[in-house]
């Protein structure tokens, strides 16, 4: 892997495909205060999935970046549909990665937060039922069905690692993304890594709550019809943020971009 940006990278790391310290690369400007960081992979023609899943686009470099970003997070936030489709499980870092997290002052294992407005969740899935060293949080809105909320509350009474986090609902009935972020931060989760899906990312950007996008571009074309990394209602043009490229890596013709979101100044 080679570092293309920032320009001040060590020459030996920029000139050859020598190992890059991914933790240092992505920790810069992130660890002290945290924020909301979104991670996606896409094809060169803009598709967010291949054969319906993101893993069809993944490369060894993308998998390494994926792991490093998780190592730098307090909590991994994911939409319920993405968690089900990608078969999420509780995080279980290796001993080496746990040691890295400890050196950085983080808990050994990141929590996972699943956002769902309907709470139509398979609570028997491994993500909710398997033993875990870190909490699994279910983030929902005030408009969520009361019966479903009570089911999770009852299950949380028997599963110590399962927690329900309630935030206000948005005008469209979904969960208010910015309010959910505030609720997670109140619980001590300052470094929030969002892994999608596209609707959740779009809601976060529309709500002005996303600080950073880490985008892996896979060197492949998937053809017409693929989903993009954002979905849902169009944004007003005046609310669309600009992206500032602050980091760029490459390996085997794949690109790994790190962008800061620059929100338009209020009129």
C-alpha positions in Angstrom: 0.0 0.0 0.0 1.3 3.5 -0.8 0.4 6.9 0.7 -0.4 9.5 -1.9 -1.8 12.1 0.5 -0.9 13.8 2.9 2.1 15.1 1.0 4.3 15.1 4.2 4.2 11.3 4.4 7.6 9.6 4.8 9.2 9.1 1.3 9.8 5.4 1.9 6.1 4.9 2.5 5.1 6.9 -0.5 7.5 5.3 -3.0 6.8 1.6 -2.6 4.1 -0.8 -1.6 5.5 -1.1 1.9 3.2 -1.6 4.9 1.4 1.6 5.9 0.4 2.3 9.5 -3.3 2.5 8.8 -4.1 3.2 12.4 -1.8 6.3 12.5 -3.2 7.4 9.1 -6.8 7.3 10.1 -6.2 8.4 13.8 -4.8 11.7 12.8 -7.4 14.4 13.6 -9.9 11.8 14.8 -8.9 10.3 18.2 -9.0 13.4 20.4 -12.6 14.6 19.7 -14.1 11.9 17.5 -17.2 12.6 15.6 -19.2 10.7 13.0 -17.2 8.9 10.4 -18.8 6.9 7.6 -17.1 4.1 5.8 -18.2 2.8 2.3 -16.8 0.8 -0.6 -17.9 1.5 -4.2 -16.9 0.4 -7.7 -15.2 2.7 -10.1 -18.6 3.3 -11.8 -20.3 4.2 -8.5 -22.0 1.1 -7.3 -22.2 0.4 -3.6 -22.8 -3.4 -4.0 -22.0 -6.3 -6.3 -24.6 -9.1 -6.4 -26.5 -7.2 -3.7 -23.7 -7.1 -1.1 -20.8 -4.8 -0.4 -18.5 -7.8 0.1 -18.5 -8.3 -3.7 -16.5 -5.1 -4.0 -14.0 -5.7 -1.2 -10.3 -6.0 -1.7 -7.6 -7.0 0.7 -6.7 -3.3 1.2 -10.3 -2.4 1.8 -10.6 -5.2 4.4 -7.5 -3.8 6.2 -8.9 -0.3 6.2 -12.3 -1.6 7.4 -10.6 -3.3 10.3 -8.4 -0.2 11.2 -11.5 2.1 11.2 -13.3 -0.3 13.5 -10.2 -0.3 15.8 -10.5 3.5 16.1 -14.2 3.5 17.0 -16.1 3.5 20.3 -19.2 2.3 18.6 -20.1 0.9 15.1 -23.5 2.3 13.9 -25.4 0.4 11.2 -28.9 0.4 9.8 -31.0 -2.6 10.6 -31.4 -3.7 6.9 -27.6 -3.6 6.3 -26.9 -5.5 9.6 -29.3 -8.2 8.5 -28.1 -8.4 4.8 -24.4 -8.5 5.8 -25.1 -10.8 8.7 -23.5 -8.7 11.4 -22.1 -10.3 14.5 -20.7 -8.8 17.8 -17.3 -7.3 17.2 -14.5 -9.7 18.2 -11.1 -8.1 17.5 -7.9 -10.2 17.6 -5.6 -10.0 20.6 -3.3 -7.7 18.5 -6.1 -5.4 17.6 -7.3 -5.3 21.2 -3.8 -4.3 22.3 -3.8 -1.5 19.7 -7.1 -0.2 21.0 -5.9 -0.4 24.6 -2.8 1.6 23.7 -5.0 4.3 22.1 -7.1 4.5 25.3 -10.1 2.7 23.9 -12.2 -0.1 25.2 -10.9 -3.5 24.0 -14.0 -4.1 22.0 -16.3 -1.6 20.2 -20.0 -1.6 20.8 -22.4 -2.1 17.9 -25.5 0.1 17.5 -28.3 -0.9 15.2 -30.7 1.8 14.1 -34.3 0.9 13.3 -37.5 2.9 13.2 -39.8 -0.1 12.9 -37.9 -2.4 15.3 -38.7 -5.3 13.0 -35.6 -7.2 14.1 -34.7 -10.8 14.3 -33.7 -10.9 17.9 -32.5 -14.5 17.6 -29.8 -13.4 15.1 -26.2 -13.7 16.3 -25.8 -10.0 16.6 -28.4 -9.8 19.4 -28.1 -13.3 20.9 -24.4 -14.3 20.8 -22.2 -13.6 23.8 -20.4 -10.3 23.5 -17.8 -8.4 25.5 -19.3 -5.0 24.4 -22.9 -3.8 24.4 -25.2 -4.2 21.4 -27.4 -1.1 21.2 -30.7 -0.8 19.4 -31.3 2.8 18.5 -34.9 3.7 17.7 -37.3 6.7 17.5 -40.2 7.9 19.7 -42.6 6.7 17.0 -41.4 3.1 17.1 -44.2 0.5 17.9 -44.6 0.3 21.7 -45.0 -3.4 21.7 -41.7 -3.9 19.8 -39.9 -1.5 22.2 -41.2 -3.4 25.2 -40.0 -6.7 23.6 -36.5 -5.3 23.4 -36.7 -3.8 26.9 -37.8 -7.3 28.2 -35.0 -9.0 26.4 -32.5 -6.4 27.6 -33.5 -7.4 31.1 -32.1 -10.9 30.5 -29.3 -10.0 28.1 -27.0 -7.7 30.0 -25.2 -6.6 26.8 -28.4 -5.5 25.0 -29.6 -1.9 25.4 -32.4 0.2 23.9 -31.5 3.8 23.1 -34.5 6.0 22.3 -34.2 9.2 20.3 -36.8 11.5 18.8 -38.3 10.4 15.5 -37.8 12.5 12.3 -40.6 14.1 10.4 -40.8 11.2 8.0 -41.2 8.7 10.9 -37.6 7.5 10.7 -35.1 7.9 13.6 -33.6 11.4 13.9 -29.9 10.8 13.0 -28.5 13.8 14.7 -30.5 13.2 17.9 -29.3 9.5 17.8 -25.7 10.7 17.6 -26.3 13.0 20.6 -27.7 10.1 22.5 -24.7 7.9 21.8 -22.3 10.6 22.8 -24.2 11.0 26.1 -23.5 7.4 26.7 -19.8 8.0 26.2 -19.5 6.9 22.5 -17.6 9.9 21.0 -16.0 8.1 18.1 -18.9 6.8 16.0 -18.2 4.8 12.9 -21.2 4.4 10.6 -21.1 1.5 8.1 -24.3 2.3 6.3 -26.5 1.5 4.6 -27.1 4.2 2.0 -30.3 5.5 3.5 -28.7 5.9 6.9 -25.7 7.8 5.3 -28.1 10.0 3.4 -30.1 10.8 6.6 -26.9 11.6 8.4 -25.7 14.0 5.8 -29.1 15.7 5.4 -29.1 16.2 9.2 -25.7 17.8 9.2 -24.3 15.1 11.5 -21.6 13.4 9.4 -18.0 14.7 9.8 -16.0 12.4 7.6 -16.3 9.9 4.7 -13.8 7.1 4.2 -14.5 5.7 0.7 -12.7 2.7 -0.8 -12.9 2.7 -4.6 -12.6 -0.8 -5.9 -11.0 -1.2 -9.4 -14.0 -2.8 -11.1 -17.1 -1.9 -13.1 -20.4 -3.5 -12.1 -22.5 -2.1 -14.9 -25.8 -0.3 -14.9 -28.4 -0.5 -12.1 -26.3 -0.8 -9.0 -27.2 1.0 -5.8 -25.2 4.0 -4.8 -23.8 4.8 -1.4 -26.7 7.3 -0.7 -30.4 6.6 -1.2 -33.7 8.2 -0.3 -35.1 11.7 -1.0 -32.9 14.2 -3.0 -31.2 16.8 -1.0 -31.7 20.5 -1.7 -28.7 21.7 -3.6 -27.9 24.4 -1.1 -27.5 21.7 1.6 -25.1 19.5 -0.2 -21.7 19.5 1.5 -18.4 19.8 -0.2 -15.7 17.2 0.4 -12.1 18.0 1.3 -9.7 15.2 0.5 -7.3 14.8 3.4 -5.9 11.3 2.9 -5.4 9.0 -0.1 -3.9 5.5 -0.2 -3.6 3.1 -3.1 -3.0 -0.7 -3.4 -3.5 -3.0 -6.4 -5.2 -0.2 -8.3 -7.8 0.4 -5.5 -8.0 3.9 -3.9 -8.8 4.6 -0.3 -10.0 8.2 0.2 -10.5 10.1 3.4 -12.8 13.2 3.1 -13.9 15.8 5.5 -17.4 17.1 4.9 -17.6 20.9 4.7 -21.1 22.0 5.2 -22.4 25.1 3.4 -22.3 28.3 5.5 -25.7 29.4 6.7 -27.3 32.1 4.6 
